[in-house]
Amino acid sequence: MRVVVTGGRGKLGRAVVADLQEHGHDVHVLDADVGTGYQAGVTKVDLRDYGQVVGALTRLDDRYDSVDAVVHLAAIPAPGLVPNAATFANNMVASYNVLEACRVAGIRRVVWASSETVLGLSFLDTPPPYLPVDEEYPPAPASAYSLGKTLEEDMARQFSRWEPATVYTGLRFSNVMAPTDYEEFPTWQDDAQVRAWNAWGYIDARDGAQAVRLALGRTDPGVEVFIIANADTVMERPSAELAAEVFPGVPLRGPVEGTQTLLSIDKARRMLGYEPQHSWRPGGAA
């Protein structure tokens, strides 16, 4: 497919672009920061400007005259980087513009980056209803950033009413890590509280890219959202032991073995065929 990736120069975006290209897709990047000079396949676009987004998704002279699918990753990527209202305004307007431009352009496959934060982070402030957490309980945003991600999921559902033939897939990514980030993991091992805010979860950018590629292969119209995390946690201690120490009143749903993730990826495994291939542990394999 010809796939446009917004935010393709970010940490996750770079991995997504590389993975899609390796699997034979024709990939074009839209980003606000493209550096200097001409770069093949990269176009500078302000996603807050609807006209620019429509133009980029309908035709770019010398590059393409139609698009098969859009992967929308561009956003202010976390709370606190700019004031709350600026985070919300940027992310919501950009996401609306992308969804509406896809509708106008007749693009029928849309994958976008939702977030683990819709699950109610930080869990240290409000413990989860159960572990491993999954997609079955209502979103519980606790920041302007996560409020925006929650409303993006709701917005996609409304767009799906208008465009029932379109396949919309939201991926609730855990904290994205590149292999170079793994150097810090040993420093977290002595204090279970340090990374308990997201139940010790993470997503290797390369496995996040796998999830995007698999999501593009969905064929059933409508909206589905998936938690996307790695198969293990960031900790060396067993997950059940960590949960008992930090979240003593939170029930475990089913057996939790070894360092198994407490961000359930069962739905992604079942419906997308997702299976993490990477880990921070020695050897690097999941």
C-alpha positions as CSV (number, residue, x, y, z in Angstrom):
1,M,0.0,0.0,0.0
2,R,0.9,3.6,-0.3
3,V,1.0,4.7,3.4
4,V,1.3,8.2,4.8
5,V,2.8,8.3,8.3
6,T,2.4,11.5,10.3
7,G,5.1,12.1,12.8
8,G,7.3,9.7,10.9
9,R,10.5,11.3,12.2
10,G,9.7,10.6,15.9
11,K,11.0,7.7,18.0
12,L,8.1,5.4,17.1
13,G,7.7,6.9,13.7
14,R,11.2,6.1,12.5
15,A,10.6,2.5,13.5
16,V,7.2,2.4,11.8
17,V,8.6,3.8,8.5
18,A,11.5,1.4,8.5
19,D,9.2,-1.6,9.2
20,L,6.7,-0.7,6.6
21,Q,9.4,-0.1,3.9
22,E,11.0,-3.5,4.8
23,H,7.6,-5.1,4.2
24,G,7.2,-3.6,0.7
25,H,5.0,-0.6,1.4
26,D,5.4,2.8,-0.3
27,V,5.8,5.1,2.7
28,H,5.6,8.9,2.8
29,V,6.2,11.0,5.9
30,L,4.4,14.1,7.0
31,D,6.1,15.9,9.8
32,A,6.4,19.4,11.3
33,D,10.1,19.0,11.7
34,V,11.9,17.8,8.6
35,G,15.3,19.4,9.1
36,T,16.9,21.2,6.2
37,G,17.1,20.4,2.6
38,Y,15.2,18.1,0.3
39,Q,14.4,14.6,1.6
40,A,12.8,12.0,-0.6
41,G,9.5,10.8,0.9
42,V,9.3,13.5,3.6
43,T,7.1,16.6,3.5
44,K,6.8,19.4,6.0
45,V,3.1,19.8,7.0
46,D,1.5,21.7,9.8
47,L,-1.3,19.2,10.8
48,R,-3.1,22.0,12.7
49,D,-3.8,23.6,9.2
50,Y,-6.7,21.7,7.7
51,G,-5.9,22.9,4.2
52,Q,-2.4,21.6,4.4
53,V,-3.6,18.2,5.6
54,V,-6.2,17.8,2.9
55,G,-3.7,18.8,0.3
56,A,-1.1,16.4,1.6
57,L,-3.6,13.4,1.7
58,T,-5.1,14.0,-1.7
59,R,-2.1,14.8,-3.9
60,L,1.5,15.8,-3.6
61,D,3.0,16.6,-7.0
62,D,6.0,14.5,-8.0
63,R,5.3,12.1,-5.1
64,Y,1.8,10.7,-5.3
65,D,-1.8,11.4,-6.4
66,S,-3.6,9.1,-4.0
67,V,-3.1,7.4,-0.6
68,D,-4.2,4.0,0.5
69,A,-3.8,4.3,4.3
70,V,-2.8,6.8,7.0
71,V,-0.8,6.1,10.1
72,H,-1.3,9.1,12.4
73,L,1.5,9.3,15.0
74,A,2.2,13.0,15.2
75,A,1.4,14.7,18.5
76,I,2.9,16.4,21.5
77,P,3.8,13.0,22.9
78,A,3.4,13.4,26.6
79,P,1.9,15.6,29.3
80,G,3.9,18.4,30.7
81,L,6.0,19.2,27.7
82,V,4.0,22.4,27.0
83,P,1.1,23.9,29.0
84,N,-2.0,21.6,29.2
85,A,-4.2,23.7,26.9
86,A,-1.5,23.8,24.2
87,T,-1.2,20.0,24.4
88,F,-4.9,19.5,24.1
89,A,-5.4,22.1,21.3
90,N,-2.5,20.8,19.2
91,N,-3.3,17.1,19.5
92,M,-7.1,17.4,19.1
93,V,-7.0,19.7,16.1
94,A,-4.4,17.7,14.4
95,S,-6.3,14.4,14.9
96,Y,-9.6,16.0,13.7
97,N,-7.9,17.3,10.6
98,V,-6.3,14.0,9.8
99,L,-9.6,12.0,10.2
100,E,-11.6,14.6,8.2
101,A,-9.0,14.8,5.5
102,C,-9.1,11.0,5.2
103,R,-12.8,11.1,4.9
104,V,-12.6,13.8,2.1
105,A,-9.9,11.9,0.3
106,G,-11.7,8.5,0.5
107,I,-8.9,6.8,2.5
108,R,-10.4,3.7,4.1
109,R,-7.7,2.6,6.4
110,V,-6.6,4.7,9.4
111,V,-4.4,3.7,12.2
112,W,-3.7,6.2,15.0
113,A,-1.6,6.4,18.1
114,S,-3.8,6.3,21.2
115,S,-2.1,5.8,24.6
116,E,-1.8,3.7,27.7
117,T,-2.7,6.9,29.6
118,V,-6.4,6.4,28.8
119,L,-6.2,3.4,31.2
120,G,-6.0,5.8,34.1
121,L,-2.3,6.6,34.6
122,S,-0.8,7.2,37.0
123,F,-1.8,3.9,38.8
124,L,0.1,5.2,41.8
125,D,-2.5,7.9,42.2
126,T,-5.5,5.7,41.4
127,P,-4.9,2.0,41.3
128,P,-6.3,0.1,38.4
129,P,-9.6,-1.9,38.8
130,Y,-7.7,-5.2,38.2
131,L,-4.5,-6.5,36.7
132,P,-3.5,-7.2,34.0
133,V,-5.5,-4.1,32.7
134,D,-7.2,-4.5,29.4
135,E,-9.5,-2.6,27.0
136,E,-12.7,-3.7,28.8
137,Y,-13.1,-0.9,31.4
138,P,-14.0,2.7,30.5
139,P,-11.2,5.2,29.9
140,A,-10.1,7.2,32.9
141,P,-8.0,10.1,31.7
142,A,-6.0,11.9,34.3
143,S,-4.3,14.6,32.3
144,A,-5.0,17.0,29.4
145,Y,-2.9,14.7,27.2
146,S,-4.8,11.6,28.1
147,L,-8.1,13.4,27.9
148,G,-7.2,14.2,24.3
149,K,-6.3,10.6,23.6
150,T,-9.7,9.5,25.1
151,L,-11.6,12.0,23.0
152,E,-9.7,10.9,19.9
153,E,-11.0,7.4,20.4
154,D,-14.5,8.8,20.8
155,M,-14.1,11.0,17.7
156,A,-13.0,8.0,15.6
157,R,-16.2,6.2,16.6
158,Q,-18.3,9.1,15.4
159,F,-16.3,9.3,12.1
160,S,-17.0,5.6,11.8
161,R,-20.8,6.4,11.9
162,W,-20.3,8.7,9.0
163,E,-17.9,6.5,7.1
164,P,-19.0,2.9,7.9
165,A,-16.7,1.4,5.3
166,T,-13.5,2.7,6.9
167,V,-11.3,0.6,9.1
168,Y,-10.2,2.6,12.1
169,T,-7.6,1.2,14.5
170,G,-6.4,2.9,17.7
171,L,-3.2,1.6,19.3
172,R,-2.8,2.3,23.0
173,F,0.9,2.3,23.0
174,S,2.8,1.9,26.2
175,N,5.9,4.0,27.0
176,V,8.0,3.7,23.7
177,M,11.6,2.6,24.1
178,A,14.4,2.4,21.6
179,P,17.2,-0.2,22.2
180,T,19.4,2.6,23.5
181,D,16.9,3.4,26.3
182,Y,17.5,-0.1,27.8
183,E,20.7,1.2,29.5
184,E,18.5,2.9,32.1
185,F,16.5,-0.2,33.0
186,P,18.9,-1.6,35.6
187,T,18.6,1.6,37.6
188,W,15.0,0.9,38.3
189,Q,15.3,-2.5,39.9
190,D,15.8,-1.5,43.5
191,D,12.5,0.4,43.8
192,A,9.2,-1.1,42.6
193,Q,7.6,2.3,42.9
194,V,9.7,4.0,40.3
195,R,7.9,2.5,37.3
196,A,4.7,1.4,38.9
197,W,2.8,4.4,37.4
198,N,2.1,2.3,34.3
199,A,2.3,-1.2,35.9
200,W,5.9,-1.5,34.7
201,G,5.0,-1.6,31.1
202,Y,6.9,-0.5,27.9
203,I,6.9,-1.0,24.2
204,D,10.0,-1.6,22.1
205,A,9.6,0.8,19.1
206,R,10.2,-2.1,16.7
207,D,7.3,-4.1,18.2
208,G,5.2,-1.0,18.1
209,A,6.0,-0.8,14.4
210,Q,4.9,-4.5,14.0
211,A,1.6,-3.6,15.6
212,V,1.1,-0.7,13.2
213,R,1.8,-2.9,10.2
214,L,-0.6,-5.6,11.4
215,A,-3.3,-3.0,12.1
216,L,-3.0,-1.8,8.5
217,G,-3.9,-5.4,7.5
218,R,-7.3,-5.3,9.3
219,T,-10.2,-5.6,6.9
220,D,-13.3,-5.4,9.2
221,P,-14.8,-1.9,9.0
222,G,-15.4,0.0,12.2
223,V,-13.3,1.0,15.2
224,E,-11.2,-1.2,17.4
225,V,-8.6,-0.1,20.0
226,F,-5.8,-2.3,21.3
227,I,-3.3,-2.1,24.1
228,I,0.2,-2.4,22.6
229,A,3.0,-3.4,25.0
230,N,5.8,-5.8,25.2
231,A,5.3,-9.3,26.6
232,D,7.4,-8.5,29.7
233,T,7.8,-5.7,32.2
234,V,10.7,-3.4,32.8
235,M,11.5,-5.3,36.0
236,E,13.5,-8.4,36.9
237,R,11.1,-9.3,39.7
238,P,8.0,-11.5,39.0
239,S,5.0,-9.4,38.0
240,A,2.7,-11.0,40.6
241,E,5.1,-10.2,43.4
242,L,5.3,-6.6,42.2
243,A,1.6,-6.3,42.1
244,A,1.1,-7.7,45.6
245,E,3.6,-5.2,47.0
246,V,2.5,-2.0,45.2
247,F,-1.2,-2.8,44.5
248,P,-2.2,-5.1,47.4
249,G,-6.0,-4.5,47.0
250,V,-6.1,-5.0,43.2
251,P,-7.3,-8.4,42.1
252,L,-5.3,-10.4,39.5
253,R,-7.5,-11.7,36.7
254,G,-6.1,-15.1,35.9
255,P,-2.5,-16.4,36.4
256,V,0.4,-14.0,36.0
257,E,3.6,-15.9,35.3
258,G,7.1,-14.7,35.6
259,T,7.7,-11.2,34.3
260,Q,4.6,-11.2,32.2
261,T,3.2,-7.8,31.2
262,L,0.5,-6.4,33.3
263,L,-0.8,-4.4,30.3
264,S,-2.8,-7.1,28.6
265,I,-2.0,-7.7,25.0
266,D,-4.4,-10.6,24.6
267,K,-6.8,-8.7,22.3
268,A,-3.9,-7.6,20.0
269,R,-2.7,-11.2,19.9
270,R,-6.1,-12.5,19.2
271,M,-7.3,-10.0,16.6
272,L,-4.1,-8.7,15.0
273,G,-1.7,-11.6,15.3
274,Y,0.6,-9.4,17.3
275,E,3.5,-11.1,19.1
276,P,6.3,-9.0,20.5
277,Q,9.7,-10.0,19.2
278,H,12.0,-7.9,21.3
279,S,12.9,-7.4,25.0
280,W,15.3,-5.3,27.1
281,R,16.6,-8.5,28.7
282,P,19.9,-10.1,27.7
283,G,19.6,-11.5,24.2
284,G,17.0,-9.0,23.3
285,A,14.3,-11.5,22.3
286,A,10.9,-11.7,23.8
